[in-house]
Amino acid sequence: MSEAWRAVYGLPDGAFSSSDRARVEFCQRAKWVAEAAVELVRFVAMDAASAGDYAKLASDLVSTVSSLQDAAIVAERIRGASWADIARGLGESDVDAVQARWEGKVAAERARRPSGLKPRNTARTLSWIDEWSDKMPRPVASFPKGTLGRVLDASVVWTGRDPDEADRAFAVGLEAAAS
């Protein structure tokens, strides 16, 4: 790991923006979904299930996927997506219903602050996610390793990436995709 990566992975939680923390949380949940799906397949392959086991495992996976969707919506909203963008992404036409369903979760994440009493170690989680994803097969050979750490606002010190510009591009990209 380069010195630059060590610098990002060694940052205290307060160095990460709300957007950083939300995106890391979203990716962590995506990792959990992937791992749960693999475990389900392995369990079926062992042929040791009893009646109801498949339904239970599938139900657990659906719950994990639901938490992934929550994390995705929180991350998008914190990053600047409008409720209309999110509703469109969900294939929903009732923007008000989408907002009513998720605005409390978004507000809770915005209000959350890293605490010395109950630290949520974003840097450690980031390192763990990047290491895990680096071991996964790449859909495109040029897909870089350590990608998540590279795009977080906290990496601005050594990447020169402008987080505000990236968030504007993110929001504009959503608008362009919709038109």
C-alpha positions as semicolon CSV with decimal commas, in nm:
position;residue;x (nm);y (nm);z (nm)
1;M;0,000;0,000;0,000
2;S;0,138;0,339;-0,097
3;E;0,200;0,618;0,151
4;A;-0,095;0,807;0,004
5;W;-0,328;0,514;0,069
6;R;-0,193;0,476;0,421
7;A;-0,269;0,844;0,475
8;V;-0,634;0,801;0,372
9;Y;-0,679;0,472;0,559
10;G;-0,523;0,629;0,868
11;L;-0,751;0,932;0,882
12;P;-0,974;0,982;1,187
13;D;-1,348;0,952;1,127
14;G;-1,389;1,331;1,145
15;A;-1,180;1,369;0,828
16;F;-1,447;1,195;0,622
17;S;-1,743;1,393;0,489
18;S;-2,103;1,283;0,534
19;S;-2,093;1,181;0,168
20;D;-1,780;0,971;0,230
21;R;-1,936;0,792;0,525
22;A;-2,263;0,729;0,338
23;R;-2,081;0,588;0,033
24;V;-1,861;0,364;0,249
25;E;-2,172;0,240;0,432
26;F;-2,344;0,172;0,098
27;C;-2,044;-0,026;-0,029
28;Q;-2,017;-0,216;0,299
29;R;-2,379;-0,325;0,264
30;A;-2,319;-0,423;-0,100
31;K;-2,035;-0,642;0,023
32;W;-2,268;-0,802;0,277
33;V;-2,525;-0,875;0,004
34;A;-2,261;-1,036;-0,217
35;E;-2,129;-1,248;0,070
36;A;-2,480;-1,352;0,179
37;A;-2,567;-1,459;-0,176
38;V;-2,251;-1,669;-0,201
39;E;-2,323;-1,830;0,137
40;L;-2,676;-1,914;0,024
41;V;-2,542;-2,090;-0,286
42;R;-2,283;-2,277;-0,078
43;F;-2,550;-2,386;0,169
44;V;-2,769;-2,524;-0,110
45;A;-2,467;-2,698;-0,264
46;M;-2,395;-2,876;0,066
47;D;-2,739;-3,042;0,038
48;A;-2,783;-3,030;0,414
49;A;-3,096;-2,814;0,425
50;S;-3,417;-2,892;0,605
51;A;-3,762;-2,781;0,496
52;G;-3,787;-2,404;0,530
53;D;-3,412;-2,339;0,522
54;Y;-3,411;-2,203;0,165
55;A;-3,701;-1,971;0,243
56;K;-3,528;-1,849;0,560
57;L;-3,199;-1,781;0,379
58;A;-3,379;-1,605;0,095
59;S;-3,576;-1,396;0,344
60;D;-3,254;-1,298;0,522
61;L;-3,101;-1,201;0,187
62;V;-3,405;-0,989;0,095
63;S;-3,369;-0,805;0,427
64;T;-3,000;-0,745;0,357
65;V;-3,082;-0,617;0,007
66;S;-3,344;-0,384;0,156
67;S;-3,080;-0,235;0,386
68;L;-2,856;-0,195;0,079
69;Q;-3,133;-0,001;-0,096
70;D;-3,173;0,222;0,211
71;A;-2,798;0,290;0,215
72;A;-2,799;0,365;-0,159
73;I;-3,076;0,619;-0,125
74;V;-2,910;0,785;0,174
75;A;-2,578;0,804;-0,013
76;E;-2,739;0,948;-0,326
77;R;-2,940;1,207;-0,135
78;I;-2,643;1,319;0,073
79;R;-2,439;1,345;-0,245
80;G;-2,694;1,577;-0,402
81;A;-2,951;1,367;-0,586
82;S;-3,302;1,509;-0,581
83;W;-3,600;1,306;-0,463
84;A;-3,717;1,306;-0,827
85;D;-3,382;1,153;-0,934
86;I;-3,415;0,885;-0,668
87;A;-3,779;0,811;-0,754
88;R;-3,680;0,777;-1,120
89;G;-3,398;0,539;-1,025
90;L;-3,646;0,328;-0,829
91;G;-3,893;0,327;-1,116
92;E;-4,145;0,512;-0,899
93;S;-4,365;0,795;-1,021
94;D;-4,478;0,920;-0,678
95;V;-4,187;1,139;-0,568
96;D;-4,366;1,241;-0,247
97;A;-4,408;0,878;-0,141
98;V;-4,040;0,808;-0,205
99;Q;-3,942;1,113;-0,002
100;A;-4,178;1,019;0,282
101;R;-4,037;0,666;0,294
102;W;-3,669;0,762;0,312
103;E;-3,636;1,122;0,436
104;G;-3,612;1,011;0,800
105;K;-3,319;0,780;0,723
106;V;-3,145;1,056;0,530
107;A;-3,204;1,305;0,813
108;A;-3,066;1,057;1,068
109;E;-2,749;1,009;0,863
110;R;-2,702;1,384;0,815
111;A;-2,739;1,437;1,192
112;R;-2,497;1,158;1,281
113;R;-2,154;1,276;1,381
114;P;-1,852;1,060;1,448
115;S;-1,820;1,010;1,821
116;G;-1,519;0,930;2,035
117;L;-1,742;0,716;2,255
118;K;-1,879;0,498;1,976
119;P;-1,640;0,543;1,688
120;R;-1,747;0,425;1,349
121;N;-1,415;0,365;1,187
122;T;-1,475;0,472;0,829
123;A;-1,108;0,436;0,736
124;R;-1,091;0,077;0,861
125;T;-1,414;-0,012;0,682
126;L;-1,288;0,157;0,365
127;S;-0,967;-0,044;0,376
128;W;-1,161;-0,365;0,433
129;I;-1,398;-0,296;0,139
130;D;-1,116;-0,200;-0,099
131;E;-0,915;-0,512;-0,006
132;W;-1,222;-0,732;-0,057
133;S;-1,318;-0,573;-0,389
134;D;-0,958;-0,592;-0,512
135;K;-0,981;-0,972;-0,484
136;M;-1,296;-0,989;-0,696
137;P;-1,280;-1,055;-1,071
138;R;-1,277;-0,734;-1,273
139;P;-1,553;-0,685;-1,532
140;V;-1,313;-0,464;-1,725
141;A;-0,938;-0,525;-1,721
142;S;-0,860;-0,156;-1,672
143;F;-1,086;-0,123;-1,366
144;P;-0,849;0,016;-1,101
145;K;-0,791;-0,134;-0,760
146;G;-0,860;0,062;-0,444
147;T;-1,126;0,257;-0,629
148;L;-1,347;0,357;-0,338
149;G;-1,069;0,527;-0,143
150;R;-0,971;0,718;-0,454
151;V;-1,307;0,894;-0,493
152;L;-1,382;0,993;-0,136
153;D;-1,373;1,357;-0,033
154;A;-1,107;1,275;0,229
155;S;-0,859;1,185;-0,047
156;V;-0,858;1,543;-0,183
157;V;-0,527;1,614;-0,010
158;W;-0,330;1,380;-0,233
159;T;-0,552;1,330;-0,541
160;G;-0,635;1,694;-0,610
161;R;-0,994;1,580;-0,673
162;D;-1,248;1,856;-0,603
163;P;-1,527;1,694;-0,397
164;D;-1,776;1,973;-0,468
165;E;-1,713;1,948;-0,841
166;A;-1,749;1,569;-0,825
167;D;-2,082;1,601;-0,644
168;R;-2,203;1,858;-0,901
169;A;-2,099;1,623;-1,182
170;F;-2,282;1,340;-1,004
171;A;-2,605;1,543;-0,982
172;V;-2,573;1,671;-1,342
173;G;-2,506;1,316;-1,460
174;L;-2,832;1,205;-1,303
175;E;-3,020;1,486;-1,476
176;A;-2,856;1,407;-1,812
177;A;-2,938;1,037;-1,783
178;A;-3,303;1,119;-1,722
179;S;-3,338;1,338;-2,032
